[in-house]
């Protein structure tokens, strides 16, 4: 990165919209050509959410695509 405010910083590059693994994994398998394998994992489902607020505020970043497009 060449932006002076980026020096020494770490940024999350995340979509604005929250996406579920169930939505994303089939598309990722299609794009990569890897097979989609269903696996049962007992217990409570884990959900992750990232924020791109820091890179927006410091560098003016604006996503041009959604995660699924």
N, CA, C and O atoms as a DFTB+ gen file, in Angstrom:
276 C
 N C O
     1  1       0.844      -1.174       0.000
     2  2       0.000       0.000       0.000
     3  2       0.887       1.234       0.000
     4  3       1.932       1.269       0.650
     5  1       0.463       2.215      -0.721
     6  2       1.240       3.443      -0.798
     7  2       0.629       4.606      -0.019
     8  3       1.238       5.671       0.082
     9  1      -0.546       4.415       0.521
    10  2      -1.205       5.488       1.281
    11  2      -0.404       5.732       2.569
    12  3      -0.103       4.780       3.289
    13  1      -0.057       6.987       2.869
    14  2       0.757       7.255       4.066
    15  2       0.106       6.815       5.381
    16  3       0.819       6.485       6.328
    17  1      -1.194       6.803       5.462
    18  2      -1.877       6.386       6.689
    19  2      -1.891       4.869       6.856
    20  3      -2.267       4.375       7.918
    21  1      -1.488       4.120       5.827
    22  2      -1.490       2.659       5.897
    23  2      -0.230       2.105       6.562
    24  3      -0.211       0.945       6.972
    25  1       0.817       2.915       6.674
    26  2       2.096       2.446       7.216
    27  2       1.917       1.916       8.636
    28  3       1.399       2.610       9.510
    29  1       2.353       0.677       8.851
    30  2       2.308       0.057      10.161
    31  2       0.934      -0.393      10.626
    32  3       0.781      -0.827      11.767
    33  1      -0.055      -0.298       9.772
    34  2      -1.424      -0.666      10.137
    35  2      -1.781      -2.054       9.619
    36  3      -1.167      -2.554       8.677
    37  1      -2.769      -2.661      10.238
    38  2      -3.351      -3.928       9.789
    39  2      -4.826      -3.673       9.544
    40  3      -5.505      -3.074      10.378
    41  1      -5.326      -4.128       8.394
    42  2      -6.717      -3.865       8.025
    43  2      -7.453      -5.161       7.723
    44  3      -6.880      -6.090       7.153
    45  1      -8.722      -5.222       8.106
    46  2      -9.620      -6.288       7.665
    47  2     -10.213      -5.856       6.340
    48  3     -10.719      -4.740       6.219
    49  1     -10.158      -6.716       5.360
    50  2     -10.859      -6.466       4.103
    51  2     -12.097      -7.346       4.142
    52  3     -12.037      -8.536       3.831
    53  1     -13.197      -6.762       4.521
    54  2     -14.432      -7.499       4.723
    55  2     -15.548      -6.866       3.912
    56  3     -15.516      -5.668       3.630
    57  1     -16.534      -7.667       3.537
    58  2     -17.677      -7.092       2.825
    59  2     -18.550      -6.280       3.766
    60  3     -18.507      -6.466       4.982
    61  1     -19.333      -5.391       3.207
    62  2     -20.287      -4.630       4.015
    63  2     -21.420      -5.518       4.515
    64  3     -21.962      -5.300       5.598
    65  1     -21.772      -6.524       3.711
    66  2     -22.881      -7.393       4.068
    67  2     -22.373      -8.627       4.822
    68  3     -21.286      -9.130       4.540
    69  1     -23.160      -9.101       5.770
    70  2     -22.827     -10.312       6.510
    71  2     -23.250     -11.502       5.665
    72  3     -24.372     -11.545       5.160
    73  1     -22.354     -12.467       5.511
    74  2     -22.668     -13.656       4.725
    75  2     -22.485     -14.902       5.572
    76  3     -21.600     -14.958       6.426
    77  1     -23.312     -15.884       5.336
    78  2     -23.240     -17.149       6.061
    79  2     -22.403     -18.144       5.269
    80  3     -22.399     -18.125       4.038
    81  1     -21.695     -19.014       5.988
    82  2     -20.896     -20.033       5.315
    83  2     -21.739     -20.856       4.347
    84  3     -21.267     -21.252       3.281
    85  1     -23.004     -21.111       4.733
    86  2     -23.872     -21.914       3.861
    87  2     -24.069     -21.252       2.497
    88  3     -24.268     -21.939       1.495
    89  1     -24.014     -19.935       2.458
    90  2     -24.155     -19.216       1.191
    91  2     -22.841     -19.200       0.418
    92  3     -22.828     -19.360      -0.803
    93  1     -21.750     -19.009       1.126
    94  2     -20.458     -18.752       0.500
    95  2     -19.759     -20.019       0.018
    96  3     -19.175     -20.024      -1.065
    97  1     -19.808     -21.076       0.794
    98  2     -19.025     -22.266       0.455
    99  2     -19.377     -22.889      -0.897
   100  3     -18.460     -23.251      -1.633
   101  1     -20.654     -23.034      -1.266
   102  2     -20.934     -23.578      -2.595
   103  2     -20.339     -22.717      -3.718
   104  3     -19.828     -23.249      -4.704
   105  1     -20.404     -21.412      -3.570
   106  2     -19.837     -20.508      -4.595
   107  2     -18.310     -20.621      -4.634
   108  3     -17.714     -20.605      -5.711
   109  1     -17.680     -20.734      -3.466
   110  2     -16.224     -20.890      -3.425
   111  2     -15.804     -22.207      -4.083
   112  3     -14.813     -22.253      -4.811
   113  1     -16.562     -23.277      -3.824
   114  2     -16.262     -24.573      -4.449
   115  2     -16.385     -24.471      -5.963
   116  3     -15.566     -25.021      -6.701
   117  1     -17.413     -23.765      -6.418
   118  2     -17.620     -23.587      -7.861
   119  2     -16.456     -22.815      -8.482
   120  3     -15.946     -23.206      -9.532
   121  1     -16.043     -21.749      -7.858
   122  2     -14.967     -20.905      -8.400
   123  2     -13.635     -21.643      -8.406
   124  3     -12.889     -21.562      -9.381
   125  1     -13.324     -22.367      -7.321
   126  2     -12.024     -23.019      -7.200
   127  2     -11.962     -24.375      -7.888
   128  3     -10.882     -24.878      -8.199
   129  1     -13.143     -24.965      -8.124
   130  2     -13.155     -26.307      -8.706
   131  2     -12.986     -27.411      -7.675
   132  3     -12.908     -28.585      -8.036
   133  1     -12.926     -27.049      -6.390
   134  2     -12.827     -28.054      -5.336
   135  2     -14.206     -28.633      -5.043
   136  3     -15.213     -27.941      -5.192
   137  1     -14.258     -29.899      -4.627
   138  2     -15.564     -30.496      -4.338
   139  2     -16.163     -29.927      -3.061
   140  3     -15.446     -29.518      -2.148
   141  1     -17.463     -29.909      -3.016
   142  2     -18.201     -29.499      -1.822
   143  2     -18.501     -30.764      -1.039
   144  3     -19.140     -31.678      -1.558
   145  1     -18.047     -30.825       0.200
   146  2     -18.237     -32.008       1.038
   147  2     -19.011     -31.592       2.280
   148  3     -18.583     -30.699       3.011
   149  1     -20.142     -32.234       2.518
   150  2     -20.931     -31.963       3.719
   151  2     -20.322     -32.707       4.899
   152  3     -20.026     -33.899       4.811
   153  1     -20.141     -31.999       5.990
   154  2     -19.582     -32.582       7.208
   155  2     -20.482     -32.189       8.363
   156  3     -20.835     -31.019       8.508
   157  1     -20.855     -33.153       9.181
   158  2     -21.657     -32.860      10.363
   159  2     -20.725     -32.592      11.530
   160  3     -19.859     -33.407      11.847
   161  1     -20.909     -31.446      12.165
   162  2     -20.116     -31.100      13.336
   163  2     -21.075     -30.821      14.480
   164  3     -21.844     -29.862      14.422
   165  1     -21.041     -31.640      15.512
   166  2     -21.958     -31.442      16.626
   167  2     -21.644     -30.144      17.374
   168  3     -20.514     -29.654      17.356
   169  1     -22.649     -29.613      18.017
   170  2     -22.453     -28.409      18.823
   171  2     -23.069     -27.191      18.174
   172  3     -23.729     -27.273      17.138
   173  1     -22.837     -26.076      18.803
   174  2     -23.401     -24.810      18.347
   175  2     -22.585     -24.278      17.177
   176  3     -21.354     -24.319      17.196
   177  1     -23.274     -23.784      16.169
   178  2     -22.597     -23.222      15.000
   179  2     -21.838     -21.962      15.398
   180  3     -22.323     -21.148      16.184
   181  1     -20.648     -21.818      14.843
   182  2     -19.825     -20.641      15.112
   183  2     -20.036     -19.652      13.974
   184  3     -20.037     -20.032      12.803
   185  1     -20.212     -18.401      14.318
   186  2     -20.396     -17.345      13.322
   187  2     -19.306     -16.304      13.513
   188  3     -18.967     -15.949      14.642
   189  1     -18.763     -15.821      12.414
   190  2     -17.745     -14.787      12.445
   191  2     -18.258     -13.566      11.698
   192  3     -18.992     -13.686      10.717
   193  1     -17.869     -12.407      12.168
   194  2     -18.203     -11.180      11.450
   195  2     -17.000     -10.256      11.553
   196  3     -16.477     -10.019      12.642
   197  1     -16.569      -9.740      10.419
   198  2     -15.447      -8.811      10.369
   199  2     -15.966      -7.417      10.079
   200  3     -17.075      -7.236       9.577
   201  1     -15.148      -6.448      10.403
   202  2     -15.514      -5.060      10.141
   203  2     -14.462      -4.414       9.257
   204  3     -13.264      -4.590       9.474
   205  1     -14.910      -3.671       8.267
   206  2     -13.994      -2.918       7.422
   207  2     -14.008      -1.430       7.768
   208  3     -13.557      -0.599       6.980
   209  1     -14.530      -1.098       8.954
   210  2     -14.667       0.309       9.363
   211  2     -13.320       1.034       9.411
   212  3     -13.227       2.190       9.000
   213  1     -12.289       0.372       9.902
   214  2     -10.983       1.021      10.043
   215  2     -10.415       1.444       8.686
   216  3      -9.956       2.576       8.533
   217  1     -10.443       0.545       7.707
   218  2      -9.883       0.885       6.394
   219  2     -10.746       1.929       5.682
   220  3     -10.237       2.726       4.894
   221  1     -12.033       1.923       5.958
   222  2     -12.913       2.959       5.395
   223  2     -12.573       4.327       5.978
   224  3     -12.459       5.316       5.254
   225  1     -12.413       4.364       7.313
   226  2     -12.157       5.635       7.990
   227  2     -10.773       6.196       7.664
   228  3     -10.643       7.382       7.362
   229  1      -9.729       5.347       7.725
   230  2      -8.366       5.842       7.521
   231  2      -8.005       6.080       6.059
   232  3      -7.335       7.058       5.730
   233  1      -8.454       5.179       5.180
   234  2      -8.016       5.237       3.788
   235  2      -9.121       5.576       2.795
   236  3      -8.847       5.772       1.611
   237  1     -10.361       5.646       3.259
   238  2     -11.459       5.940       2.346
   239  2     -11.854       4.753       1.478
   240  3     -12.472       4.930       0.429
   241  1     -11.498       3.534       1.913
   242  2     -11.823       2.322       1.154
   243  2     -13.327       2.139       1.035
   244  3     -14.069       2.353       1.994
   245  1     -13.763       1.743      -0.142
   246  2     -15.166       1.397      -0.386
   247  2     -15.193       0.113      -1.219
   248  3     -14.641       0.085      -2.319
   249  1     -15.828      -0.950      -0.709
   250  2     -15.904      -2.193      -1.498
   251  2     -16.643      -1.960      -2.816
   252  3     -17.652      -1.257      -2.858
   253  1     -16.132      -2.553      -3.877
   254  2     -16.786      -2.442      -5.186
   255  2     -17.648      -3.644      -5.500
   256  3     -18.420      -3.621      -6.459
   257  1     -17.526      -4.693      -4.704
   258  2     -18.265      -5.936      -4.936
   259  2     -18.775      -6.449      -3.601
   260  3     -18.196      -6.177      -2.549
   261  1     -19.868      -7.194      -3.662
   262  2     -20.302      -7.916      -2.471
   263  2     -19.535      -9.235      -2.430
   264  3     -18.876      -9.601      -3.404
   265  1     -19.615      -9.938      -1.326
   266  2     -18.862     -11.191      -1.211
   267  2     -19.319     -12.223      -2.229
   268  3     -18.506     -13.014      -2.706
   269  1     -20.572     -12.232      -2.564
   270  2     -21.100     -13.255      -3.470
   271  2     -21.120     -12.816      -4.938
   272  3     -21.540     -13.591      -5.797
   273  1     -20.681     -11.608      -5.240
   274  2     -20.706     -11.188      -6.664
   275  2     -19.335     -11.265      -7.291
   276  3     -19.177     -10.951      -8.471
